[in-house]
Amino acid sequence: MKGEAGIARTLLNARGPCLENAVVVVLGYGRSGKAAAALLQRAGAKVRVTDQGCAAELGVSGEGIPGGDGWLGGDCPEVLRGADLVIASPGVPPGNPVLDEARANGLPVRSELELGWWFLDAPMIAVTGTNGKTTTVELLGAMGRAAGQRTAVAGNVGTPLSSLAGEEWDLVVAEVSSFQLATCEEFRPDVAVLLNLGEDHFDWHGNSEHYTASKRRLFANQKPRDVAILNGDDPVLADWAATLPAQTRLFRRHPFTGPGAFIRDGRITLVGADGATDPVFALSEWHLPGGHNLENLLAASLAARVIGLSADAISDGAREFRGLPHRMETVATLGGVEWVNDSKSTNPGSLAKALEAEVPTILIAGGVAKGCDFRSVRESVGKGARAVFLIGEDSSLLEEAFRGATDLVRSGTLEKAVAQAAALAQPGDRVLLSPGCASFDQFDHYAHRGETFRDLVRQLTGGSGRKEETYEG
């Protein structure tokens, strides 16, 4: 890379190297890759694009690729010739031949997230965790807007951070995945939040150690004036607090001594570094079900306060927030049976959290297990589900993990599972789609799976239920 940080054409590169005339390879040309390539062009870089997909699959022509310089339809290390920098899109796994070749040749590799961060000059809250990231960042976005601040919610939530460059923001809230963190080197949020740590994406990371190390990178570059927020009810994360370079704050469901957030007398209560307490929000005004959403609310309230938002903004944002599609979303109630769409549940931990409510539950689960061990949630399934209908590619793996814990049925498809659940359900039951698995064996993405579930339930109800929402997962 050439030069020091400074002005690159019309964009302020606040933190990274000057990219004027640098040859930059964008690895992966999905949504994040396209945003990265567009930003790099505006910054004056010479952009090359490589992706396993062909041009037709990616919906581009040669003219539509930055500089017309694209290696599509395969991973060709030749794209690295003369390159100064590689920007990796989320999801490009360790072992990708272009990634391996770049590192073998000493080329710097950075994530699209870090590229976007280079060009942003606004306070940032970054949120990661195995579960609850999207809900938490969207809730923080609502709090920021309630404060009257120009607030952007971006990152893994769907809007690439790179697409925010060149605009003025008062606050940026970023959802950060383990994929993105794995290729971050300098990324440093003002406030870093780790919601929880469970099993996920072992098919990509290879093992729990690599996954955990990627999550911990969120805090690696923070300074003593920054703040790290962790879930104090997780003993592993609570132990991390003493080892991080930033100031640390914990959130817990029950009162404790020290700065942070907890629930007392039915209110979210914040405690400052000086010991002053502030009961900012009454849970009677909170609309989202489940203990896991209380944790998301605690984390968001604490992060909002640390970044400088008022109690009124925190309370107003939380009061108006109604949750997101495909996350414990009640689709309809039919004959006294509640049908709940939790298609965003894509790992064992999220499945277990969905079963916390003390409601007689018929569970629909399964899909692609991503290398996760479902024996860890066998007890939760046994206690929380009176029957489980299994679908998808790895249904046999789930059946083996849950055998003997509750009644199991191998349904195969979601359509069949919904019909079988409808036949079994009684008034007072909840039929819960909480797969605990990825969806791409039978669906395009988790939103497609959730939309299909909604449609099937509407057929049972004669077309009633929640209005269709457009959502890209």
C-alpha positions as CSV (number, residue, x, y, z in Angstrom):
1,M,0.0,0.0,0.0
2,K,1.3,3.4,-0.9
3,G,1.5,6.4,1.4
4,E,0.1,7.3,4.8
5,A,-3.4,8.0,6.0
6,G,-5.0,11.1,4.4
7,I,-7.4,12.3,1.7
8,A,-8.0,9.8,-1.1
9,R,-10.0,11.7,-3.8
10,T,-13.2,12.9,-2.2
11,L,-13.3,10.5,0.7
12,L,-11.8,11.0,4.1
13,N,-9.8,7.9,5.1
14,A,-9.7,8.6,8.8
15,R,-7.8,5.6,10.0
16,G,-6.3,3.5,7.2
17,P,-3.6,3.9,4.5
18,C,-4.0,6.1,1.5
19,L,-5.4,3.8,-1.3
20,E,-4.8,6.2,-4.3
21,N,-3.4,4.1,-7.1
22,A,-3.1,1.0,-4.9
23,V,-3.9,-2.3,-6.6
24,V,-6.6,-3.9,-4.3
25,V,-8.2,-7.3,-4.8
26,V,-11.7,-7.8,-3.6
27,L,-12.2,-11.4,-2.7
28,G,-15.9,-12.3,-3.0
29,Y,-18.4,-10.3,-4.9
30,G,-21.6,-10.5,-3.0
31,R,-23.3,-7.6,-1.3
32,S,-20.2,-6.7,0.9
33,G,-17.8,-7.2,-2.0
34,K,-19.7,-4.9,-4.2
35,A,-19.8,-2.2,-1.6
36,A,-16.1,-2.6,-0.9
37,A,-15.2,-2.4,-4.6
38,A,-17.4,0.7,-5.0
39,L,-15.7,2.4,-2.0
40,L,-12.2,1.5,-3.3
41,Q,-12.9,3.0,-6.7
42,R,-14.1,6.2,-5.1
43,A,-10.9,6.2,-3.0
44,G,-8.8,6.0,-6.2
45,A,-7.7,2.4,-6.0
46,K,-7.2,0.1,-8.9
47,V,-9.7,-2.6,-8.2
48,R,-9.7,-6.3,-9.1
49,V,-12.6,-8.7,-8.3
50,T,-12.5,-12.4,-7.8
51,D,-15.3,-14.8,-6.9
52,Q,-16.2,-18.4,-7.3
53,G,-19.4,-17.5,-9.0
54,C,-19.6,-16.7,-12.7
55,A,-20.8,-13.4,-14.0
56,A,-24.3,-14.7,-14.7
57,E,-24.6,-16.1,-11.2
58,L,-23.5,-12.8,-9.7
59,G,-25.8,-10.8,-12.0
60,V,-22.9,-8.7,-13.4
61,S,-21.4,-8.0,-16.8
62,G,-17.8,-7.3,-17.5
63,E,-18.7,-3.6,-17.7
64,G,-20.3,-3.9,-14.3
65,I,-17.1,-5.0,-12.5
66,P,-14.9,-2.1,-11.3
67,G,-12.4,-1.4,-14.0
68,G,-13.8,-4.4,-15.9
69,D,-11.0,-6.3,-14.1
70,G,-12.7,-9.5,-12.7
71,W,-11.7,-13.1,-12.2
72,L,-15.1,-14.8,-11.9
73,G,-16.1,-18.5,-11.9
74,G,-13.2,-19.7,-9.8
75,D,-10.5,-18.9,-7.3
76,C,-7.5,-17.8,-9.3
77,P,-4.4,-16.8,-7.4
78,E,-3.2,-15.0,-10.6
79,V,-5.5,-12.1,-9.5
80,L,-2.9,-11.2,-6.9
81,R,-0.1,-10.3,-9.3
82,G,1.1,-6.8,-8.4
83,A,-1.5,-6.4,-5.7
84,D,-1.0,-4.2,-2.6
85,L,-3.9,-5.3,-0.5
86,V,-6.7,-7.9,-0.4
87,I,-10.2,-7.2,1.0
88,A,-12.0,-10.3,2.0
89,S,-15.8,-10.5,2.0
90,P,-17.5,-12.2,5.0
91,G,-17.8,-15.9,4.5
92,V,-14.6,-16.4,2.5
93,P,-13.3,-19.4,4.6
94,P,-9.9,-20.2,5.8
95,G,-8.2,-22.3,3.2
96,N,-9.5,-20.3,0.2
97,P,-6.6,-20.6,-2.3
98,V,-6.5,-16.9,-3.0
99,L,-6.5,-16.1,0.7
100,D,-3.8,-18.7,1.3
101,E,-1.6,-17.4,-1.6
102,A,-2.0,-13.8,-0.4
103,R,-0.8,-14.6,3.1
104,A,2.0,-16.8,1.8
105,N,3.2,-13.8,-0.2
106,G,3.0,-11.5,2.7
107,L,0.1,-9.4,1.3
108,P,-2.0,-7.7,3.9
109,V,-5.5,-9.1,4.1
110,R,-8.3,-7.1,5.7
111,S,-12.1,-7.6,6.0
112,E,-14.7,-5.4,4.3
113,L,-15.7,-4.4,7.8
114,E,-12.3,-2.9,8.5
115,L,-12.2,-1.2,5.1
116,G,-15.5,0.5,5.9
117,W,-14.2,1.5,9.4
118,W,-11.1,3.2,7.8
119,F,-13.4,5.7,6.1
120,L,-15.8,6.4,9.0
121,D,-15.2,9.2,11.5
122,A,-18.1,8.7,13.9
123,P,-18.5,7.0,17.3
124,M,-19.0,3.3,16.9
125,I,-20.7,0.6,18.9
126,A,-19.8,-2.9,17.6
127,V,-21.9,-5.9,18.7
128,T,-21.0,-9.6,18.3
129,G,-22.1,-12.8,19.9
130,T,-23.5,-16.2,18.9
131,N,-27.1,-15.0,19.2
132,G,-29.0,-11.8,19.5
133,K,-26.7,-9.5,17.4
134,T,-29.2,-8.2,14.9
135,T,-31.9,-7.5,17.5
136,T,-29.4,-5.7,19.7
137,V,-28.0,-3.5,16.9
138,E,-31.5,-2.6,15.6
139,L,-32.6,-1.8,19.2
140,L,-29.5,0.5,19.5
141,G,-30.4,2.1,16.2
142,A,-33.9,2.9,17.6
143,M,-32.3,4.4,20.7
144,G,-29.9,6.5,18.7
145,R,-32.8,7.8,16.5
146,A,-34.9,8.5,19.6
147,A,-32.0,10.8,20.7
148,G,-32.2,12.7,17.4
149,Q,-28.9,11.4,16.2
150,R,-28.1,10.5,12.6
151,T,-27.7,6.8,13.3
152,A,-26.6,4.1,10.9
153,V,-27.0,0.4,11.6
154,A,-24.7,-1.7,9.4
155,G,-22.3,-4.6,9.1
156,N,-23.5,-8.2,9.3
157,V,-27.1,-7.0,9.7
158,G,-27.3,-6.5,5.9
159,T,-25.9,-3.0,5.1
160,P,-22.1,-3.2,4.4
161,L,-20.1,-0.8,6.5
162,S,-18.3,0.3,3.3
163,S,-21.5,1.7,1.9
164,L,-21.7,4.3,4.7
165,A,-18.4,6.0,3.7
166,G,-18.7,9.6,2.5
167,E,-21.8,10.3,4.6
168,E,-22.0,12.1,8.0
169,W,-23.1,10.1,11.0
170,D,-23.5,10.9,14.6
171,L,-23.4,7.2,15.6
172,V,-22.7,4.0,13.8
173,V,-23.9,0.7,15.2
174,A,-22.2,-2.3,13.6
175,E,-23.2,-6.0,13.8
176,V,-20.0,-7.9,13.6
177,S,-19.7,-11.6,12.8
178,S,-16.9,-14.0,13.6
179,F,-16.2,-14.3,9.8
180,Q,-15.5,-10.5,9.6
181,L,-13.5,-10.4,12.8
182,A,-11.2,-13.3,11.6
183,T,-9.6,-10.9,9.0
184,C,-9.6,-7.7,11.1
185,E,-6.2,-6.4,12.2
186,E,-6.7,-2.7,13.4
187,F,-10.5,-2.6,13.8
188,R,-11.2,-0.7,17.0
189,P,-14.8,0.3,18.1
190,D,-15.3,2.8,20.8
191,V,-17.8,0.5,22.5
192,A,-17.5,-3.3,21.9
193,V,-20.3,-5.6,23.0
194,L,-20.1,-9.4,23.3
195,L,-23.6,-10.8,24.0
196,N,-22.9,-14.5,24.5
197,L,-20.6,-17.3,23.3
198,G,-21.9,-20.7,22.1
199,E,-21.5,-23.1,19.3
200,D,-21.8,-22.0,15.7
201,H,-20.1,-22.0,12.3
202,F,-17.7,-24.8,13.2
203,D,-17.9,-25.9,9.5
204,W,-16.2,-22.5,8.7
205,H,-13.9,-22.1,11.7
206,G,-12.9,-25.7,12.0
207,N,-13.1,-25.8,15.8
208,S,-14.4,-23.9,18.8
209,E,-10.9,-22.4,19.6
210,H,-10.8,-20.6,16.2
211,Y,-14.4,-19.4,16.6
212,T,-13.8,-18.1,20.1
213,A,-10.5,-16.4,19.1
214,S,-12.3,-14.6,16.3
215,K,-14.9,-13.3,18.6
216,R,-12.3,-12.1,21.1
217,R,-10.6,-10.0,18.3
218,L,-13.4,-7.5,18.8
219,F,-11.5,-6.2,21.8
220,A,-8.0,-6.7,20.7
221,N,-7.2,-3.1,19.6
222,Q,-9.2,-1.2,22.2
223,K,-7.5,1.4,24.4
224,P,-8.1,2.3,28.1
225,R,-10.5,5.0,27.1
226,D,-12.7,2.6,25.2
227,V,-15.4,0.3,26.7
228,A,-15.9,-3.4,26.5
229,I,-19.3,-4.8,27.5
230,L,-19.8,-8.5,28.3
231,N,-22.5,-10.9,29.5
232,G,-21.6,-11.3,33.2
233,D,-24.0,-14.3,33.5
234,D,-21.5,-16.2,31.3
235,P,-18.6,-17.3,33.6
236,V,-16.2,-17.4,30.7
237,L,-17.0,-13.9,29.5
238,A,-17.0,-12.6,33.1
239,D,-13.5,-13.9,33.4
240,W,-12.4,-12.2,30.2
241,A,-13.4,-8.8,31.7
242,A,-10.2,-8.7,33.8
243,T,-8.0,-9.4,30.9
244,L,-9.1,-6.8,28.3
245,P,-7.3,-3.6,27.6
246,A,-10.5,-1.4,27.7
247,Q,-12.7,-0.4,30.6
248,T,-15.1,-3.2,31.1
249,R,-18.8,-3.2,32.0
250,L,-21.0,-6.3,32.7
251,F,-24.7,-6.9,32.2
252,R,-26.6,-9.5,34.2
253,R,-30.2,-10.4,34.8
254,H,-29.9,-10.0,38.6
255,P,-28.4,-7.1,40.7
256,F,-24.7,-7.1,41.4
257,T,-22.0,-4.7,42.7
258,G,-20.1,-2.7,40.1
259,P,-20.7,-0.6,37.0
260,G,-23.0,-2.2,34.5
261,A,-26.6,-3.1,34.0
262,F,-29.1,-5.4,35.6
263,I,-32.8,-5.8,36.3
264,R,-34.2,-4.6,39.7
265,D,-37.8,-4.1,40.7
266,G,-39.0,-4.7,37.1
267,R,-36.7,-2.1,35.6
268,I,-33.5,-2.0,33.5
269,T,-31.1,-0.4,36.0
270,L,-27.8,1.2,34.9
271,V,-24.9,1.7,37.3
272,G,-22.2,4.2,36.5
273,A,-18.5,4.1,37.3
274,D,-19.3,6.4,40.3
275,G,-21.9,4.0,41.6
276,A,-24.9,6.1,40.7
277,T,-27.9,4.0,39.7
278,D,-30.5,5.0,37.1
279,P,-33.6,2.8,36.5
280,V,-34.1,3.8,32.9
281,F,-36.8,1.5,31.6
282,A,-39.8,-0.4,33.0
283,L,-40.1,-4.0,31.6
284,S,-43.9,-3.6,31.6
285,E,-43.3,-1.5,28.4
286,W,-41.1,-4.1,26.7
287,H,-42.7,-6.0,23.8
288,L,-40.2,-8.8,23.1
289,P,-40.6,-12.3,24.7
290,G,-37.9,-14.4,26.3
291,G,-35.0,-14.1,28.7
292,H,-32.6,-13.8,25.8
293,N,-34.3,-10.6,24.7
294,L,-34.0,-9.2,28.2
295,E,-30.2,-9.8,27.8
296,N,-30.3,-8.0,24.5
297,L,-32.1,-5.1,26.1
298,L,-29.7,-4.9,29.0
299,A,-26.7,-4.9,26.6
300,A,-28.2,-2.3,24.3
301,S,-29.2,0.0,27.2
302,L,-25.7,-0.2,28.7
303,A,-24.0,0.5,25.4
304,A,-26.3,3.4,24.7
305,R,-25.5,5.0,28.0
306,V,-21.8,4.4,27.6
307,I,-21.8,6.1,24.2
308,G,-23.7,9.1,25.7
309,L,-27.4,8.6,25.1
310,S,-29.9,9.9,27.7
311,A,-32.3,7.9,29.8
312,D,-35.2,9.3,27.8
313,A,-33.6,8.1,24.5
314,I,-32.9,4.7,25.9
315,S,-36.5,4.4,27.2
316,D,-38.2,5.8,24.1
317,G,-36.2,3.6,21.8
318,A,-36.9,0.4,23.8
319,R,-40.6,1.3,24.2
320,E,-41.1,1.7,20.4
321,F,-39.1,-1.3,19.3
322,R,-41.2,-4.2,18.1
323,G,-38.6,-6.8,17.2
324,L,-37.6,-8.2,13.8
325,P,-39.1,-10.7,11.4
326,H,-38.2,-14.4,11.9
327,R,-37.2,-13.9,15.5
328,M,-39.8,-15.3,17.9
329,E,-42.5,-13.8,15.7
330,T,-46.0,-14.8,16.4
331,V,-47.5,-15.6,13.0
332,A,-51.1,-16.5,14.1
333,T,-53.1,-18.1,16.8
334,L,-55.5,-20.8,15.6
335,G,-57.9,-22.7,17.8
336,G,-55.9,-21.6,20.9
337,V,-52.6,-22.7,19.3
338,E,-49.9,-20.1,18.9
339,W,-47.6,-20.5,15.8
340,V,-44.2,-18.9,16.2
341,N,-41.6,-18.2,13.5
342,D,-38.0,-18.2,14.9
343,S,-36.4,-19.1,11.6
344,K,-33.4,-17.0,12.5
345,S,-32.4,-19.7,15.0
346,T,-29.4,-21.2,13.3
347,N,-27.4,-22.7,16.1
348,P,-28.0,-24.9,19.2
349,G,-27.8,-22.0,21.6
350,S,-30.6,-20.0,19.9
351,L,-32.8,-23.1,19.8
352,A,-32.3,-23.6,23.6
353,K,-33.2,-19.9,24.3
354,A,-36.4,-20.2,22.3
355,L,-37.5,-23.1,24.5
356,E,-37.0,-21.1,27.8
357,A,-40.7,-20.0,27.9
358,E,-42.8,-22.3,30.1
359,V,-45.4,-23.0,27.4
360,P,-46.3,-26.5,26.1
361,T,-44.3,-26.5,22.9
362,I,-44.2,-28.5,19.7
363,L,-40.8,-27.9,18.1
364,I,-39.9,-27.9,14.4
365,A,-36.1,-28.1,14.1
366,G,-33.4,-29.2,11.7
367,G,-31.5,-28.2,8.5
368,V,-27.7,-27.9,8.1
369,A,-26.0,-28.4,11.5
370,K,-22.7,-26.6,10.5
371,G,-20.6,-29.0,12.6
372,C,-22.4,-28.1,15.9
373,D,-23.0,-30.7,18.7
374,F,-26.7,-30.8,19.6
375,R,-26.2,-33.0,22.6
376,S,-25.4,-29.8,24.4
377,V,-29.1,-28.7,24.2
378,R,-30.6,-32.2,24.8
379,E,-31.8,-31.2,28.3
380,S,-33.4,-28.0,27.0
381,V,-35.2,-29.9,24.3
382,G,-36.4,-32.5,26.8
383,K,-37.7,-29.9,29.2
384,G,-39.1,-27.5,26.7
385,A,-40.6,-29.5,23.9
386,R,-43.3,-32.2,24.2
387,A,-42.6,-33.3,20.7
388,V,-40.1,-32.5,17.9
389,F,-40.6,-32.7,14.2
390,L,-37.3,-32.9,12.4
391,I,-36.6,-31.5,9.0
392,G,-33.6,-31.1,6.6
393,E,-30.3,-32.5,5.8
394,D,-29.0,-33.2,9.3
395,S,-32.2,-34.4,10.9
396,S,-30.6,-37.8,11.7
397,L,-27.9,-36.0,13.7
398,L,-30.5,-34.1,15.7
399,E,-32.5,-37.3,16.2
400,E,-29.5,-39.1,17.6
401,A,-28.8,-36.1,19.9
402,F,-32.4,-35.9,21.2
403,R,-33.3,-39.6,21.3
404,G,-35.0,-40.5,24.5
405,A,-35.4,-36.8,25.6
406,T,-38.9,-36.3,24.0
407,D,-41.1,-37.6,21.2
408,L,-39.3,-37.4,17.9
409,V,-40.7,-37.5,14.3
410,R,-38.6,-37.4,11.1
411,S,-40.8,-35.2,8.9
412,G,-38.2,-34.4,6.3
413,T,-39.8,-31.2,4.9
414,L,-41.2,-28.1,6.5
415,E,-44.5,-28.6,4.8
416,K,-45.0,-32.1,6.3
417,A,-43.8,-30.9,9.7
418,V,-46.4,-28.1,9.8
419,A,-49.2,-30.5,8.9
420,Q,-48.1,-33.0,11.5
421,A,-47.7,-30.4,14.2
422,A,-51.2,-29.0,13.3
423,A,-52.7,-32.5,13.8
424,L,-51.0,-32.9,17.2
425,A,-51.4,-29.4,18.7
426,Q,-54.0,-28.7,21.3
427,P,-55.4,-25.4,22.7
428,G,-52.7,-23.8,24.9
429,D,-49.8,-25.2,22.8
430,R,-47.2,-23.3,21.0
431,V,-45.9,-24.6,17.6
432,L,-42.4,-23.2,17.3
433,L,-40.2,-23.2,14.2
434,S,-36.7,-22.8,15.8
435,P,-34.5,-24.9,13.6
436,G,-31.2,-24.5,15.3
437,C,-29.6,-25.1,11.9
438,A,-28.8,-23.2,8.7
439,S,-31.4,-23.3,6.0
440,F,-29.5,-23.6,2.7
441,D,-30.3,-27.3,2.3
442,Q,-33.9,-26.6,1.4
443,F,-34.2,-22.8,1.3
444,D,-32.3,-19.8,-0.1
445,H,-31.7,-18.4,3.4
446,Y,-33.4,-18.3,6.9
447,A,-35.8,-15.5,5.7
448,H,-37.0,-17.7,2.9
449,R,-37.5,-20.5,5.4
450,G,-39.5,-18.2,7.7
451,E,-41.6,-16.9,4.9
452,T,-42.4,-20.4,3.8
453,F,-43.5,-21.2,7.4
454,R,-45.7,-18.1,7.5
455,D,-47.3,-19.1,4.2
456,L,-48.0,-22.6,5.5
457,V,-49.6,-21.3,8.7
458,R,-51.7,-18.9,6.7
459,Q,-53.0,-21.8,4.7
460,L,-54.1,-23.4,8.0
461,T,-55.8,-20.2,9.1
462,G,-57.5,-19.5,5.8
463,G,-55.2,-16.6,5.1
464,S,-55.1,-14.7,8.4
465,G,-52.0,-13.9,10.3
466,R,-49.3,-11.3,10.1
467,K,-49.0,-9.2,7.0
468,E,-46.1,-10.3,4.7
469,E,-42.9,-8.3,5.2
470,T,-40.1,-7.8,2.7
471,Y,-36.8,-8.9,4.4
472,E,-33.5,-9.9,3.0
473,G,-31.5,-12.1,5.3
